[in-house]
Amino acid sequence: MKVTYLDNSGFAIELDKAILVFDYSNDPSHSLHKILDRNPLLPVVFLVSHNHEGHYNTGIYEMAQNHTRYYVISNDVPAKEIPSTLDVAGVSAGDTIDTLPDGITVKAYPATCKGVSFMVTTKYGMNIFHGGDLSTLQIHHCHKDDAKKHHDPQVEFEKALNRIASENQSVTVAMIAVDPRAGEGYTDAASRFMEKIDVSHFFPMHFEGRHDEACDFIYVPSSTTRNHCLKSPGDSVMIE
């Protein structure tokens, strides 16, 4: 697979027979357009972890119009924003989507703020985790959400992590927020995840340009994990 960083928490992953797009919000390097142009026959699966401007852009409904498109979208995204003509699956934590191309399945897990996190599994046995807003810290926009305002993110994180780990002993690729703006403990979610689950390839995300701090991988507990620092939109890496 080829993993390309788009921006913020956005990634495009090119598989042999499909393209996955996680949390598209912006594409300053036009990387996604280039990926779509060079893979005109591949279906595209757009995944949206939650309704927040850094993770969701309604422009995804206008993209890839020459491709077969699928959308797996957190149920907190307003239905009025979603065109009724598209193949869209709304998900909450615990839901599984198994109607995607080439045997791809998606399971939604909890996040600690808005929406969900995703585990994507291919028929070849690779699994890809995107954490969305999964964090041990209180994320700034959660304070505006009355339903989450008084929750304990540490407790919620451990509940979510235990649920994920109970069903996944190992992960091929994990993309987890490592945001220095959150203050002390900003690497804890990634560390705890990799203590519980064997990760082959780790990608920090949501670091808002502060890649030097996010990519200082001293917080990664496993020497067998390969760390990938995609510093700038458009950076990519091949994973065998």
N, C-alpha and C positions, 0 to 999 in steps of 0.2 A: 504494500500500500504506500501511497505518497500522502504525506500530511503537510498542508499548507496553512500558515497562520494568516488570517484575514485582518483582524483587529479586535481589541478588547478580549472577548471570550469566543470569538468567531474562528472556526476552522473549517477547511474543506478537506475531505479525505477521498482520494481516488482509489477505489477498489477495482478489481479486474472487470466487474460487470455492473458497477453502480458508482455513483458519486454521493457522498454524505456531506451535508452542510449543516454545521452546528452553530446556533446562536448568531446568525448573520445580523450585524448592525451597520457595518460600514466596510468598504473595500477600497481603500485609498490607492492600492497598487493595481487595482483592476484584475487581481489574480483569479477570482472566481469566473469572470467573463472569459479569461484565457483558457481556464480549465474546461469550461463548457464548450468553447470553440474547438478545442482539440479532441474532445470526446463527444461528437455530435450524436452518437447512437446510444449513449449510456443513459439510463434513467437516473433521476436526481431525487434524493430524499432530503427534504428540509426539516430540521428538528429545532424547535423553539422551547427552551427550558422555562421561560416565564416572560411576563409582559413588563419589560423594563427596557428603556431606550438603549442601554448598553448591550442588550441581548436579543432585541427584536426590532425588526424594521418591516413595515408593511410592503416594502418594495419586493420582498421575496415572492409575492403573488404575481408579479409581473415578469419575473426572471425565468430563464430556461424554457421559453414558450415553445421551442422546437424540440424539446425533450419530453419524455413521459415523466410527470412530476407527482411526487407524493409529499404529504405534509403530516408530521407528527408534532402536535402543538399542545402545550400545557393548557389546561382548562381555565386558567386565569386570564387568558387572552380573550378579549371581548368578541363574542360571536359576530357582532355587527361589522367587525373589521375583516372578516374572513369571507371571500367570495364563495357563494353557494355552488358555483360551477366546478370547483376544484375538489380533488380527492384528499380530504382532510380528516385525520383522526385526532380527536381531542383526548388527552390523557390526564389522569391523576395518578398519584403514587399507588403502585400495585397493578396498574394496567399493563397489559402486554399486547403488542401489535405484531401479528404474524402474517400479514397479507402484503408484505413488501417484496420487491423483486429479488430474484436469485437467492431465496432462502434467508434473507435478512430478517431478524426479529429485533424488536425494541421493547425493553421493559423500563417503565418509569419507576423511579425510587424517590423517596422523600428528599427535599432540600431543607435548609434551615431558615430560609427567608421565604421568598416567593417561589411558586411553581414546583418543579421537579428536577431531578437529575436523571441521566439516561445511561442505560447499558445496552449497547448494540452488539448483537452476536451474528456472525456470518456462518454460512453452512460449512466453511472450512475450519471452524473452530476458533477463529479470532474473536475477541471481545474488546469493545472500545467503550470506555467510560468517560462521560462528560458531566462534570459536577454541577453545572449551572451555578446557583448561589449557595452551594453546600459549603459551610464555613463553621468554625468554632467561635467566631466573633459576631457581634451584632453589627450588621451591615447598615450603612447610614439610611438607605431608603426603607428599611424595615420599620424604622421609628414612625414612619408616616402611615403604616398599616396597623390599624387598631387591633386586628386579630393576632398580630405577632408582637405588638409593642412590649408586652410584659413577659415574653417567653425567655427561657434561659438557653442561649444558643449552644452552650457546651452540652447540656442535657439533650437537646434536640439533635445535635450532631452525633452524639454517641448512639442514640436510638437509630438514626438513619444508617450510620456506619455498621452497626451490628446487623441490621437487616440486610444490607448489601453483602457483608462478609459471610453471612449464613448461607448465601446462595452462590457466592463467587469466591473461590479460593485464590484465583489468580486472574489477572487482567493483562491483555496484550498491550493496550494503550490506555493511559489515564491522563485526563486534562482537568486540572484542579486549580481553583483560584489561589494565587499567592500575591496578595495586594498589600504592599508596604504602607499604603495610606491608612489601612485599618489599625496600625499601631502594633504594639508588642503582642506577639503571638500570631502574627499574620501567616507564619509557615506551619502552624500547628495542624491545620486540617490536612495538608498534604502529608505531613509526617505520620499522623495517626492513621490515615488511610493506608499508607505503605507499610506500617507496622502490622496491620491486620490482614492485608491482601498483598500477594506477590504481584508486583508490577514490572513488566518487561521494559516498557518505554514510558517515561513520564514527561509531560509538557506542562510547565506553569502557564497560567493565563491570568487575565484581569489585572495586569500590573501597571497599566496606564503609562507606559513608557519607562518605568523604573526597572528596567530589565537587569541592571547590575545587581540589585538586591534580590529580585525574584530568581535570578539564575545563579546565585551563590548557593550551590547545591549541598551545603553542609547539613541541611536539615533532612536530606534523604537518608533513611536508615539502612537501606539495603545496598550492598556493594554490587549486587547483580542487576540492579536497575540501570538502564541506560537513560541518561538525562539529555533532553533536547532543549536548547535555548533558542527559540525562534524570536529574535529581538524585534524585528521590523515586519510590518505587513508585507506579505509576499515571500517571506522566508519559508523554505520547505525542506523536508528530509524524506528520503526513501527508507522504508522499513521492510526488511525481507521476512 
